[in-house]
């Protein structure tokens, strides 16, 4: 299966050293996250529930 990776719309371009890419993995597997500066370095696999919890935690942290 080919994963179509996409970069966050909040990435700052080539000088941004904190970029991640997301990709929908095979059905039932979840979401892949990888470093956009090292696309061949592997990826972290999260279930949809884990990814939702991560986003929720980021939102709560940025509000405080």
N, C-alpha and C positions, 0 to 999 in steps of 0.2 A: 504494500500500500504506500502511495506517495502522500506525504504530509505536506500541506501547504502552510508554511510558517508565515506569520504576519507580525510586524513590529508594532509596538504600542503607539498610539497617536500622540502620546505624551513624550515620546523620545525627542531629544534635542538635536538630532543629526549626528554627523561624524565625530564631533567633539564630546558627545555625551557618552560617558564611560559606564553608565548604569542602564543599559538597554536590555530588555528581554524580548523574546519572541514567543508567541503562543501558537500551538497547532492542535487541531482536533485529531486525535489518534483513531485507530480502528474502533468501530462501534463496540461499546461496552468496556473499552480500555480507559478512556478519559481524555485529559488535556495534557499536552506536553509543554514544558517551559524550558527554554534554553537561552544561553548568553548569545546575543546577536553578534558580538565581537569574536565568538569562537563557535561557529555553527557545527563544526565537526567534533566538538568536545563532549558530545552526549547531551542528554536532556533529563529533566526531572519529570516523572509521570505522576499526575494527580487524578484522582477520581473527580467526577463532576461535583460531588458533595465537598470534597477537600478543597477544590478550587473555589467554590462558593464561600466556604468558611475563610479561606485566605483573603478573598476580596472583602468580605465583611470585616475581618480584623484590620485590614489596611484602612478601610473607610473610618472605622471607629478610632483608630490611632491618629489619623489625620484631623479628626474633629476635636481632639483633646489638646 
